[in-house]
Amino acid sequence: MTDSLAHPHDRFPAAGAATGGPRDIVILGSTGSIGTQAIDVVLRHPDRFRVTALSAAGGRVGLLAEQARHLGVRTVAVSRQDAVPALREALAAQYGGEQPPEILAGPDAATELAASPCHSVLNGITGSIGLAPTLAALEAGRMLILANKESLIAGGPLVKAIAKPGQIVPVDSEHSALFQALMGGARSEVRKLVVTASGGPFRGRTKPELAQVTPEQALAHPTWNMGPVITINSATLVNKGLEVIEAHLLYDIPFDRIEVVVHPQSYVHSMVEFIDGSTLLQASPPDMRMPIALGLGWPDRVPDAAPACDWTTASTWEFFPLDTEAFPSVDLARHVGELGGTAPAVFNAANEECVDAFLQGRLPFNGIVDTVADVVAEHGTPRGTGLTVADVLEAETWARARARDMAAQATPEAQA
């Protein structure tokens, strides 16, 4: 077992292996935001990268077939068996009389691809379904370019048990920033990690002022264009709580040495403070192609992966302390991370259900984190040793059901 999962001074053998040609990549979740941006990077650098296989859920088979044709992949996979007929039709339209790629289907298809011959696996799947492919890629000795948050939040102990030093390169912009800033010193010289947050659409509001927030208001993020769950997580700052847990697992820094600071401009993606008082930060315009490209090319950088900062234009970067009374999610996440075991999985699953209840008008904005805290408290002391994937999934199932029950019991006054 490794103490830290990702550190720039750890070089997994595959990272520096000479291939004599483009690096073979498997992309999981290719039709999602991370997957499509990764493909953009690959298509602009065909001399460096070659995609051998793609996986997707199956809701956008036309896009998946188009991606397969442009990239010339050997295999495509969908988790939904019922999507296969439409996928075959879409591939036939793309390939004409040429031989289309092999099709894998079913809930284990992405896991099979993750263990297939390649240099690196980019896991851009959303949800706990991404945990099994993460474990398969690590066990098969692949470099793991990790964008699947649940792999660490829900399955942290499982991942830590099998990952080799340097085998994971994180894609999340904050963790990629920490990864890069950590190049500036030895592990023993790190004093603290500072994770930046945009503050979401409600920066500066008090907890009472947040009570009447509507879903439409919460979905209006000032900086990023994201899906509804991630956008609401940014509004409640649950996303920062999840990132604190991830940072602890990735870099083996105690929770009391991981801080969150609000930075509305979202140019500084995170910082590392060293014991001599210096702070190194990674800055770039908000564009996920930057951390994706670093993961794909590590340990080398990919030229012109994304636009750089324009230093000829005057600009102001602001930093504010986090209001933990208005946004208690980060402190709750620290507590959950210290509990360990299945507690982070319960935290994440309960939050997803509460976000859904809020979007449907069944739970007030402040009720999201309050209900998650109640579910975590009821969960009690989590199982922390001998954890299995089944344990994680069972804990998530319980948390989702309990969160739905609690949301349904919310008083009419709370919903008003």
MIROKOL-766061 format. One record per residue (C-alpha): residue number from 1; z, y, x. Coordinates in steps of 0.5 Angstrom, whole numbers, always signed. Each point is the difference from the previous one (the first is absolute). Layout:
N
@resi->NUM; zz->Z; yy->Y; xx->X
...
***
This chain:
416
@resi->1; zz->+0; yy->+0; xx->+0
@resi->2; zz->-2; yy->+7; xx->+3
@resi->3; zz->+5; yy->+6; xx->-1
@resi->4; zz->-6; yy->+5; xx->-2
@resi->5; zz->-6; yy->-2; xx->-3
@resi->6; zz->-5; yy->+6; xx->+2
@resi->7; zz->+1; yy->+4; xx->+7
@resi->8; zz->-6; yy->+3; xx->+4
@resi->9; zz->+4; yy->-3; xx->+7
@resi->10; zz->-1; yy->-7; xx->-3
@resi->11; zz->-7; yy->-3; xx->+1
@resi->12; zz->-2; yy->-6; xx->-4
@resi->13; zz->-5; yy->-4; xx->+4
@resi->14; zz->-5; yy->+1; xx->-5
@resi->15; zz->+0; yy->+7; xx->+0
@resi->16; zz->-3; yy->+0; xx->+7
@resi->17; zz->-4; yy->-6; xx->+0
@resi->18; zz->-7; yy->+1; xx->+2
@resi->19; zz->-5; yy->-2; xx->-5
@resi->20; zz->-7; yy->+1; xx->+3
@resi->21; zz->-2; yy->+4; xx->-6
@resi->22; zz->+3; yy->+3; xx->-7
@resi->23; zz->+7; yy->-2; xx->-2
@resi->24; zz->+0; yy->-5; xx->-6
@resi->25; zz->+4; yy->+3; xx->-6
@resi->26; zz->+2; yy->-3; xx->-6
@resi->27; zz->+1; yy->+5; xx->-6
@resi->28; zz->+5; yy->-1; xx->-6
@resi->29; zz->+0; yy->+4; xx->-5
@resi->30; zz->-7; yy->+3; xx->+1
@resi->31; zz->-2; yy->+3; xx->-6
@resi->32; zz->+7; yy->+4; xx->+0
@resi->33; zz->+1; yy->+7; xx->+3
@resi->34; zz->+2; yy->-3; xx->+7
@resi->35; zz->-6; yy->-5; xx->+0
@resi->36; zz->-5; yy->+5; xx->-2
@resi->37; zz->+2; yy->+5; xx->+6
@resi->38; zz->+1; yy->-6; xx->+5
@resi->39; zz->-7; yy->-2; xx->-2
@resi->40; zz->-3; yy->+8; xx->+1
@resi->41; zz->+3; yy->-1; xx->+7
@resi->42; zz->-3; yy->-6; xx->+2
@resi->43; zz->-7; yy->+2; xx->-3
@resi->44; zz->+0; yy->+6; xx->+5
@resi->45; zz->+2; yy->-4; xx->+6
@resi->46; zz->-4; yy->-7; xx->-1
@resi->47; zz->+0; yy->-1; xx->+8
@resi->48; zz->+8; yy->+0; xx->+0
@resi->49; zz->+1; yy->-4; xx->-7
@resi->50; zz->-3; yy->-6; xx->-4
@resi->51; zz->+3; yy->-2; xx->-7
@resi->52; zz->+0; yy->-7; xx->-1
@resi->53; zz->+3; yy->-1; xx->-7
@resi->54; zz->+3; yy->+4; xx->-5
@resi->55; zz->+5; yy->-1; xx->-6
@resi->56; zz->+1; yy->+4; xx->-6
@resi->57; zz->+4; yy->-1; xx->-7
@resi->58; zz->-7; yy->-1; xx->-4
@resi->59; zz->+0; yy->+6; xx->-4
@resi->60; zz->-6; yy->+3; xx->+4
@resi->61; zz->-5; yy->-5; xx->+1
@resi->62; zz->-6; yy->+5; xx->+1
@resi->63; zz->+4; yy->+4; xx->+5
@resi->64; zz->+2; yy->-7; xx->+4
@resi->65; zz->-7; yy->-3; xx->+0
@resi->66; zz->-3; yy->+7; xx->+2
@resi->67; zz->+5; yy->+0; xx->+6
@resi->68; zz->-1; yy->-7; xx->+2
@resi->69; zz->-8; yy->+1; xx->+0
@resi->70; zz->+1; yy->+7; xx->+4
@resi->71; zz->+5; yy->-4; xx->+5
@resi->72; zz->-3; yy->-7; xx->+0
@resi->73; zz->+6; yy->-4; xx->-1
@resi->74; zz->+0; yy->-7; xx->+0
@resi->75; zz->+6; yy->-1; xx->-5
@resi->76; zz->+2; yy->+4; xx->-6
@resi->77; zz->+6; yy->-2; xx->-4
@resi->78; zz->+3; yy->+3; xx->-7
@resi->79; zz->+7; yy->-2; xx->-3
@resi->80; zz->-2; yy->-1; xx->-7
@resi->81; zz->-4; yy->-6; xx->-1
@resi->82; zz->-3; yy->+3; xx->-6
@resi->83; zz->-4; yy->+5; xx->+4
@resi->84; zz->-4; yy->-5; xx->+4
@resi->85; zz->-6; yy->+0; xx->-5
@resi->86; zz->-1; yy->+7; xx->+0
@resi->87; zz->+1; yy->+0; xx->+7
@resi->88; zz->-5; yy->-5; xx->+1
@resi->89; zz->-5; yy->+5; xx->-4
@resi->90; zz->+2; yy->+6; xx->+4
@resi->91; zz->-2; yy->-4; xx->+7
@resi->92; zz->-6; yy->-2; xx->-3
@resi->93; zz->-2; yy->+7; xx->-2
@resi->94; zz->+2; yy->+2; xx->+7
@resi->95; zz->-3; yy->-6; xx->+4
@resi->96; zz->-7; yy->-1; xx->-4
@resi->97; zz->-2; yy->-7; xx->+3
@resi->98; zz->+4; yy->+1; xx->+6
@resi->99; zz->+6; yy->-5; xx->+1
@resi->100; zz->+6; yy->+3; xx->-3
@resi->101; zz->+7; yy->+0; xx->+4
@resi->102; zz->+5; yy->-6; xx->-2
@resi->103; zz->+5; yy->+1; xx->-6
@resi->104; zz->+7; yy->-1; xx->+0
@resi->105; zz->+4; yy->+1; xx->-6
@resi->106; zz->+7; yy->-1; xx->-3
@resi->107; zz->+7; yy->+3; xx->+2
@resi->108; zz->+0; yy->-3; xx->+7
@resi->109; zz->-7; yy->+2; xx->+2
@resi->110; zz->+2; yy->+6; xx->+4
@resi->111; zz->+5; yy->-4; xx->+3
@resi->112; zz->-5; yy->-5; xx->+2
@resi->113; zz->-4; yy->+6; xx->+3
@resi->114; zz->+6; yy->+3; xx->+4
@resi->115; zz->+0; yy->-6; xx->+4
@resi->116; zz->-7; yy->-1; xx->+1
@resi->117; zz->-3; yy->+1; xx->+7
@resi->118; zz->+0; yy->+8; xx->+2
@resi->119; zz->+3; yy->+5; xx->+5
@resi->120; zz->+4; yy->+4; xx->-6
@resi->121; zz->+2; yy->+0; xx->-7
@resi->122; zz->+0; yy->+6; xx->-4
@resi->123; zz->+5; yy->-1; xx->-6
@resi->124; zz->-2; yy->+5; xx->-5
@resi->125; zz->+3; yy->-4; xx->-6
@resi->126; zz->+4; yy->+4; xx->-5
@resi->127; zz->+6; yy->-4; xx->-2
@resi->128; zz->+5; yy->-6; xx->+2
@resi->129; zz->-7; yy->-5; xx->-1
@resi->130; zz->-1; yy->+3; xx->+7
@resi->131; zz->+6; yy->-3; xx->+4
@resi->132; zz->-3; yy->-7; xx->+0
@resi->133; zz->-6; yy->+3; xx->+4
@resi->134; zz->+4; yy->+4; xx->+5
@resi->135; zz->+4; yy->-7; xx->+1
@resi->136; zz->-6; yy->-4; xx->+1
@resi->137; zz->-4; yy->+5; xx->+5
@resi->138; zz->+7; yy->+1; xx->+4
@resi->139; zz->+0; yy->-8; xx->+0
@resi->140; zz->-7; yy->-1; xx->+2
@resi->141; zz->+1; yy->+5; xx->+6
@resi->142; zz->-4; yy->+6; xx->-3
@resi->143; zz->+1; yy->+7; xx->+2
@resi->144; zz->+3; yy->+3; xx->-7
@resi->145; zz->-2; yy->+7; xx->-2
@resi->146; zz->+5; yy->+1; xx->-6
@resi->147; zz->-1; yy->+4; xx->-6
@resi->148; zz->+3; yy->-4; xx->-5
@resi->149; zz->+7; yy->+3; xx->-1
@resi->150; zz->+3; yy->-6; xx->-3
@resi->151; zz->-1; yy->-5; xx->+6
@resi->152; zz->+6; yy->+4; xx->+3
@resi->153; zz->+4; yy->+3; xx->-6
@resi->154; zz->+0; yy->-7; xx->-3
@resi->155; zz->-1; yy->-5; xx->+5
@resi->156; zz->+3; yy->+4; xx->+6
@resi->157; zz->+4; yy->-6; xx->+3
@resi->158; zz->-6; yy->-5; xx->-1
@resi->159; zz->-4; yy->+5; xx->+4
@resi->160; zz->+5; yy->+1; xx->+5
@resi->161; zz->+1; yy->-8; xx->+1
@resi->162; zz->-7; yy->-1; xx->+2
@resi->163; zz->-3; yy->+6; xx->+3
@resi->164; zz->-1; yy->+1; xx->+7
@resi->165; zz->+1; yy->+6; xx->+4
@resi->166; zz->-6; yy->+5; xx->-1
@resi->167; zz->-3; yy->-4; xx->-5
@resi->168; zz->+0; yy->+5; xx->-5
@resi->169; zz->-3; yy->+7; xx->-1
@resi->170; zz->+2; yy->+4; xx->-6
@resi->171; zz->-5; yy->+4; xx->-4
@resi->172; zz->+5; yy->+4; xx->-4
@resi->173; zz->-1; yy->+7; xx->+3
@resi->174; zz->+7; yy->+1; xx->+1
@resi->175; zz->+1; yy->-6; xx->+4
@resi->176; zz->-6; yy->+1; xx->+4
@resi->177; zz->+2; yy->+7; xx->+2
@resi->178; zz->+7; yy->-4; xx->+2
@resi->179; zz->-4; yy->-5; xx->+4
@resi->180; zz->-4; yy->+5; xx->+3
@resi->181; zz->+6; yy->+5; xx->+2
@resi->182; zz->+4; yy->-6; xx->+3
@resi->183; zz->-5; yy->-1; xx->+5
@resi->184; zz->+4; yy->+6; xx->+3
@resi->185; zz->+6; yy->-3; xx->+2
@resi->186; zz->+3; yy->-7; xx->+1
@resi->187; zz->+4; yy->-3; xx->-5
@resi->188; zz->+7; yy->+2; xx->+3
@resi->189; zz->-2; yy->+7; xx->+0
@resi->190; zz->-1; yy->+1; xx->-8
@resi->191; zz->+5; yy->+4; xx->-3
@resi->192; zz->-3; yy->+0; xx->-7
@resi->193; zz->-6; yy->-1; xx->-5
@resi->194; zz->-2; yy->+6; xx->-4
@resi->195; zz->-4; yy->-2; xx->-6
@resi->196; zz->-4; yy->+5; xx->-4
@resi->197; zz->-1; yy->+1; xx->-7
@resi->198; zz->-4; yy->+5; xx->-4
@resi->199; zz->+5; yy->+1; xx->-5
@resi->200; zz->-4; yy->-2; xx->-5
@resi->201; zz->-2; yy->+5; xx->-6
@resi->202; zz->+8; yy->+1; xx->-2
@resi->203; zz->+2; yy->+3; xx->+7
@resi->204; zz->+6; yy->+5; xx->-1
@resi->205; zz->+2; yy->-2; xx->-7
@resi->206; zz->+7; yy->-2; xx->-1
@resi->207; zz->+2; yy->-7; xx->-4
@resi->208; zz->+1; yy->+4; xx->-7
@resi->209; zz->-7; yy->+3; xx->+1
@resi->210; zz->-3; yy->-7; xx->+1
@resi->211; zz->+2; yy->-3; xx->-6
@resi->212; zz->-5; yy->+3; xx->-5
@resi->213; zz->-6; yy->-2; xx->+5
@resi->214; zz->-6; yy->-3; xx->-3
@resi->215; zz->-5; yy->-5; xx->+2
@resi->216; zz->-5; yy->+5; xx->+1
@resi->217; zz->+4; yy->+4; xx->+4
@resi->218; zz->+2; yy->-6; xx->+5
@resi->219; zz->-7; yy->-2; xx->+1
@resi->220; zz->-2; yy->+7; xx->+2
@resi->221; zz->+1; yy->-1; xx->+8
@resi->222; zz->-1; yy->+6; xx->+4
@resi->223; zz->-3; yy->-4; xx->+6
@resi->224; zz->-3; yy->-7; xx->-1
@resi->225; zz->-4; yy->-3; xx->-5
@resi->226; zz->+3; yy->-7; xx->-1
@resi->227; zz->+1; yy->-5; xx->-6
@resi->228; zz->+5; yy->+1; xx->-5
@resi->229; zz->+6; yy->-4; xx->+3
@resi->230; zz->+0; yy->+3; xx->+7
@resi->231; zz->-1; yy->+7; xx->-3
@resi->232; zz->+6; yy->-1; xx->-5
@resi->233; zz->+4; yy->-3; xx->+6
@resi->234; zz->-2; yy->+6; xx->+4
@resi->235; zz->+3; yy->+5; xx->-5
@resi->236; zz->+6; yy->-4; xx->+0
@resi->237; zz->+0; yy->-1; xx->+7
@resi->238; zz->+1; yy->-8; xx->-1
@resi->239; zz->-6; yy->+0; xx->+5
@resi->240; zz->+4; yy->+3; xx->+5
@resi->241; zz->+6; yy->-5; xx->-1
@resi->242; zz->-5; yy->-6; xx->+1
@resi->243; zz->-2; yy->+3; xx->+6
@resi->244; zz->+7; yy->+1; xx->+3
@resi->245; zz->+1; yy->-7; xx->-1
@resi->246; zz->-7; yy->-2; xx->+3
@resi->247; zz->+1; yy->+5; xx->+6
@resi->248; zz->+7; yy->-4; xx->+1
@resi->249; zz->-4; yy->-7; xx->+0
@resi->250; zz->-6; yy->+2; xx->+4
@resi->251; zz->+4; yy->+4; xx->+6
@resi->252; zz->+7; yy->-3; xx->+0
@resi->253; zz->+3; yy->+7; xx->-1
@resi->254; zz->+7; yy->+0; xx->-4
@resi->255; zz->+0; yy->+3; xx->-7
@resi->256; zz->+4; yy->+6; xx->+2
@resi->257; zz->-5; yy->+2; xx->+6
@resi->258; zz->-6; yy->+0; xx->-5
@resi->259; zz->+0; yy->+7; xx->-4
@resi->260; zz->-5; yy->+3; xx->-5
@resi->261; zz->-2; yy->+7; xx->+0
@resi->262; zz->-4; yy->+4; xx->-5
@resi->263; zz->-7; yy->+3; xx->+3
@resi->264; zz->-4; yy->+2; xx->-6
@resi->265; zz->-7; yy->+1; xx->+4
@resi->266; zz->+0; yy->-7; xx->+2
@resi->267; zz->-3; yy->+1; xx->+7
@resi->268; zz->+6; yy->-3; xx->+4
@resi->269; zz->+0; yy->-7; xx->-2
@resi->270; zz->+7; yy->-2; xx->+3
@resi->271; zz->+4; yy->+2; xx->+7
@resi->272; zz->+4; yy->-4; xx->+5
@resi->273; zz->+6; yy->+4; xx->+3
@resi->274; zz->+2; yy->-3; xx->+7
@resi->275; zz->+7; yy->+0; xx->+4
@resi->276; zz->-2; yy->+6; xx->+4
@resi->277; zz->-1; yy->+5; xx->-6
@resi->278; zz->-8; yy->+0; xx->+0
@resi->279; zz->-4; yy->-2; xx->-7
@resi->280; zz->-7; yy->-3; xx->+0
@resi->281; zz->-4; yy->+0; xx->-6
@resi->282; zz->-7; yy->-2; xx->-2
@resi->283; zz->-4; yy->+5; xx->-4
@resi->284; zz->-6; yy->+0; xx->-4
@resi->285; zz->-3; yy->+2; xx->-6
@resi->286; zz->+1; yy->-5; xx->-6
@resi->287; zz->-5; yy->-5; xx->+1
@resi->288; zz->+2; yy->-8; xx->+0
@resi->289; zz->-6; yy->-2; xx->+4
@resi->290; zz->+4; yy->+3; xx->+6
@resi->291; zz->+5; yy->-5; xx->+0
@resi->292; zz->-5; yy->-6; xx->-3
@resi->293; zz->-4; yy->+1; xx->+6
@resi->294; zz->+6; yy->+0; xx->+5
@resi->295; zz->+2; yy->-7; xx->-3
@resi->296; zz->-7; yy->-2; xx->+0
@resi->297; zz->-1; yy->+2; xx->+8
@resi->298; zz->+7; yy->-1; xx->+3
@resi->299; zz->+1; yy->+1; xx->+5
@resi->300; zz->-6; yy->+4; xx->+1
@resi->301; zz->-1; yy->+6; xx->-5
@resi->302; zz->-7; yy->+1; xx->-4
@resi->303; zz->-4; yy->+6; xx->+2
@resi->304; zz->+0; yy->+5; xx->-6
@resi->305; zz->+3; yy->-4; xx->-5
@resi->306; zz->+2; yy->+6; xx->-4
@resi->307; zz->+0; yy->+7; xx->+0
@resi->308; zz->+5; yy->+4; xx->+5
@resi->309; zz->+5; yy->+6; xx->-1
@resi->310; zz->-4; yy->+6; xx->+1
@resi->311; zz->+4; yy->+4; xx->+5
@resi->312; zz->-5; yy->+6; xx->-1
@resi->313; zz->+3; yy->+2; xx->-7
@resi->314; zz->+7; yy->+3; xx->-1
@resi->315; zz->+5; yy->-5; xx->-4
@resi->316; zz->+7; yy->-1; xx->-1
@resi->317; zz->+4; yy->-7; xx->+0
@resi->318; zz->+6; yy->+0; xx->-4
@resi->319; zz->+6; yy->-5; xx->+0
@resi->320; zz->+6; yy->+0; xx->-5
@resi->321; zz->+6; yy->-5; xx->+0
@resi->322; zz->+0; yy->-5; xx->-6
@resi->323; zz->+4; yy->+2; xx->-6
@resi->324; zz->+3; yy->-7; xx->-1
@resi->325; zz->+4; yy->+2; xx->-6
@resi->326; zz->-7; yy->+1; xx->-4
@resi->327; zz->-3; yy->-5; xx->+4
@resi->328; zz->+5; yy->-6; xx->+1
@resi->329; zz->-6; yy->-5; xx->+1
@resi->330; zz->+1; yy->+0; xx->+8
@resi->331; zz->+7; yy->-1; xx->+0
@resi->332; zz->-1; yy->-6; xx->-5
@resi->333; zz->-5; yy->-3; xx->+4
@resi->334; zz->+4; yy->+0; xx->+6
@resi->335; zz->+6; yy->-3; xx->-3
@resi->336; zz->-5; yy->-5; xx->-3
@resi->337; zz->-3; yy->-1; xx->+7
@resi->338; zz->+7; yy->-1; xx->+3
@resi->339; zz->+1; yy->-6; xx->-5
@resi->340; zz->-6; yy->-3; xx->+2
@resi->341; zz->-2; yy->-7; xx->-2
@resi->342; zz->-3; yy->+1; xx->-7
@resi->343; zz->+3; yy->+6; xx->-2
@resi->344; zz->-7; yy->+4; xx->+3
@resi->345; zz->-4; yy->-4; xx->-5
@resi->346; zz->+4; yy->+1; xx->-6
@resi->347; zz->+0; yy->+8; xx->+2
@resi->348; zz->-7; yy->+0; xx->+0
@resi->349; zz->-2; yy->-5; xx->-6
@resi->350; zz->+5; yy->+4; xx->-4
@resi->351; zz->-3; yy->+7; xx->+2
@resi->352; zz->-7; yy->-2; xx->-2
@resi->353; zz->+3; yy->-2; xx->-7
@resi->354; zz->+3; yy->+6; xx->-1
@resi->355; zz->-6; yy->+4; xx->+2
@resi->356; zz->-4; yy->-4; xx->-5
@resi->357; zz->+6; yy->+2; xx->-5
@resi->358; zz->-1; yy->+7; xx->+2
@resi->359; zz->-7; yy->+1; xx->-1
@resi->360; zz->+0; yy->-3; xx->-7
@resi->361; zz->+6; yy->+5; xx->-2
@resi->362; zz->+5; yy->-5; xx->+0
@resi->363; zz->+4; yy->+2; xx->+5
@resi->364; zz->+2; yy->+7; xx->+3
@resi->365; zz->-2; yy->+3; xx->+7
@resi->366; zz->+7; yy->-1; xx->+2
@resi->367; zz->+1; yy->-6; xx->-3
@resi->368; zz->-5; yy->-4; xx->+5
@resi->369; zz->+5; yy->+0; xx->+6
@resi->370; zz->+6; yy->+0; xx->-4
@resi->371; zz->-2; yy->-6; xx->-4
@resi->372; zz->-3; yy->-3; xx->+7
@resi->373; zz->+7; yy->+1; xx->+3
@resi->374; zz->+4; yy->-4; xx->-6
@resi->375; zz->-5; yy->-6; xx->+1
@resi->376; zz->+2; yy->+0; xx->+7
@resi->377; zz->+7; yy->+1; xx->-1
@resi->378; zz->+0; yy->-6; xx->-5
@resi->379; zz->-4; yy->-4; xx->+5
@resi->380; zz->+6; yy->+0; xx->+4
@resi->381; zz->+0; yy->-3; xx->+7
@resi->382; zz->-7; yy->-3; xx->+2
@resi->383; zz->-1; yy->-6; xx->+3
@resi->384; zz->-2; yy->+1; xx->+7
@resi->385; zz->+0; yy->-6; xx->+4
@resi->386; zz->-6; yy->-6; xx->-1
@resi->387; zz->-4; yy->+5; xx->-4
@resi->388; zz->-6; yy->-3; xx->-3
@resi->389; zz->-6; yy->+3; xx->-3
@resi->390; zz->+2; yy->-3; xx->-6
@resi->391; zz->+7; yy->+3; xx->+0
@resi->392; zz->-4; yy->+7; xx->+1
@resi->393; zz->-4; yy->-1; xx->-6
@resi->394; zz->+6; yy->-3; xx->-4
@resi->395; zz->+4; yy->+6; xx->+1
@resi->396; zz->-6; yy->+5; xx->-2
@resi->397; zz->-1; yy->-4; xx->-6
@resi->398; zz->+7; yy->+1; xx->-2
@resi->399; zz->+0; yy->+8; xx->+2
@resi->400; zz->-6; yy->+1; xx->-4
@resi->401; zz->+3; yy->-3; xx->-6
@resi->402; zz->+6; yy->+3; xx->+1
@resi->403; zz->-3; yy->+7; xx->+1
@resi->404; zz->-4; yy->-1; xx->-7
@resi->405; zz->+6; yy->-2; xx->-3
@resi->406; zz->+4; yy->+6; xx->+2
@resi->407; zz->-6; yy->+5; xx->-1
@resi->408; zz->+0; yy->-3; xx->-7
@resi->409; zz->+7; yy->+2; xx->-1
@resi->410; zz->-1; yy->+7; xx->+2
@resi->411; zz->+3; yy->+5; xx->-6
@resi->412; zz->-4; yy->+4; xx->-4
@resi->413; zz->+3; yy->+6; xx->+3
@resi->414; zz->-2; yy->-2; xx->+7
@resi->415; zz->-7; yy->-1; xx->-2
@resi->416; zz->-1; yy->+7; xx->-3
***
